[in-house]
Amino acid sequence: MLLYMEAASDHGFVSNSNIGLFKPFQFRDVVGVDLESIADIADVEIRLQGHTSLSGRHTQPVGAQSWIYRDVHNRIVKFHWCLPQNSEIAIHRRVMEMGIPYVPRLLNSVVVKHPLDEMQGELLQIDDAGTSISDAILRLRIASHTVIDLFAGYSHAILAASSGRGGGVTVLHRDISIGNLLVRESQPFVIDWGLGLCTHESNRVASTTPRVGTAPFMGVRVLNSQPKRSCVDDLESLFLAISQCMWRKHGTAGKSYSSLWENCYLADVLSERKAWLFYEQAYLEYMGLDNAPQELVTLLKGMYGLLFSTPGENIYSIDSKPEDPRLQRFKAADWVAVFDGAKGMVVTDDNYPCLDRLRAF
């Protein structure tokens, strides 16, 4: 039988007396609380097949503090343990209440309290948001105009969350990565708001000290643990996400830099990142996109320019200053212009619903 161990040192770890021999179970059997009010979750039967049934950072539940499962309707079912002030349920509800676009619906949720510990378990059931953007680009081979429109949508979610229009609240995602950017029927979705940060600070900025996120997609200021974070860090992570997708899909050179996407040693990631992004030509030479669609190269160049070509600045000064110098010139309209520039390179007459919506924002 699978059980959640409730020892204070084992928050939510799933254990099995026969490790590796996973048996079917239901959430109501495992969580040990009354889930009658959310029967859709309680009755879900989970069949774990070794390493293949779970996704996210942990590919099996044994010893994992959090895990994600896709139910029979392809809805995302996630369980994790956290401190109450870091509630993913609360942050997901907040962005939905703010009307942030491209956030999948939170269908059901439950909090599991531990009587002897401050940690709480959270069970979330989220609407089907499709497949990852990397899978869509690499396996489904979506058209370049769709890639442009999808990333306009992801940008819209980041900009809207950080705009302060939701009652003066700024929300930073803080874990933008290829695993958290999904697409379903050409509709983009941003998931996994568990590391999101709500603040009432102005100018799309938040004060925070932890270095959180997924190492290959952390911005340089995050990697360097700068205490001031902003939406620009999330947009930089978005740029790194599309860069990885384009490198894997079209890249022909610079494979020696593959550790940029594989290395978890933050000091090494930071030093290689600076060498890679010091100037545009170094970035493009590494990417090796000679055979890539020119509209996508134009998009990458435009995003690079907004992030790393601020007059009088480079990646080293951006990384070291207490305040992000990019914020002084930041305009959401500049990001719209970058997507419009890429769209202008497309020779076919296509629809761009996400870009149109971003432009209206």
Stockholm file with secondary structure:
# STOCKHOLM 1.0

chainA/1-361         MLLYMEAASDHGFVSNSNIGLFKPFQFRDVVGVDLESIADIADVEIRLQGHTSLSGRHTQPVGAQSWIYRDVHNRIVKFHWCLPQNSEIAIHRRVMEMGIPYVPRLLNSVVVKHPLDEMQGELLQIDDAGTSISDAILRLRIASHTVIDLFAGYSHAILAASSGRGGGVTVLHRDISIGNLLVRESQPFVIDWGLGLCTHESNRVASTTPRVGTAPFMGVRVLNSQPKRSCVDDLESLFLAISQCMWRKHGTAGKSYSSLWENCYLADVLSERKAWLFYEQAYLEYMGLDNAPQELVTLLKGMYGLLFSTPGENIYSIDSKPEDPRLQRFKAADWVAVFDGAKGMVVTDDNYPCLDRLRAF
#=GR chainA/1-361 SS CCEECCCTTSTTCEECSSTTCCCCEEHHHHHCSCCGGGHHHHTCEECCCTTSSEESSCSSSBTCSEEEEECTTCCEEEEEEECGGGCHHHHHHHHHHTTCTTCCCEEEEEEEECTTCSCEEEEEEECCCCEEHHHHHHTSCCCHHHHHHHHHHHHHHHHHHTSSTBTTBEEECCCCCGGGEEEETTEEEECCCTTCEEECCSTTEEECCCCCSCGGGCCHHHHTTCSEEEHHHHHHHHHHHHHHHHHHHHCCSCGGGGHHHHCCCHHHHHHHHHHHHSSHHHHHHHHTCTTSCHHHHHHHHHHHHHHHCCTTCCHHHHHHSSSCGGGGGCCHHHHHHHHHHHHTTCCSCCCCHHHHHHHHC
#=GC SS_cons         CCEECCCTTSTTCEECSSTTCCCCEEHHHHHCSCCGGGHHHHTCEECCCTTSSEESSCSSSBTCSEEEEECTTCCEEEEEEECGGGCHHHHHHHHHHTTCTTCCCEEEEEEEECTTCSCEEEEEEECCCCEEHHHHHHTSCCCHHHHHHHHHHHHHHHHHHTSSTBTTBEEECCCCCGGGEEEETTEEEECCCTTCEEECCSTTEEECCCCCSCGGGCCHHHHTTCSEEEHHHHHHHHHHHHHHHHHHHHCCSCGGGGHHHHCCCHHHHHHHHHHHHSSHHHHHHHHTCTTSCHHHHHHHHHHHHHHHCCTTCCHHHHHHSSSCGGGGGCCHHHHHHHHHHHHTTCCSCCCCHHHHHHHHC
//
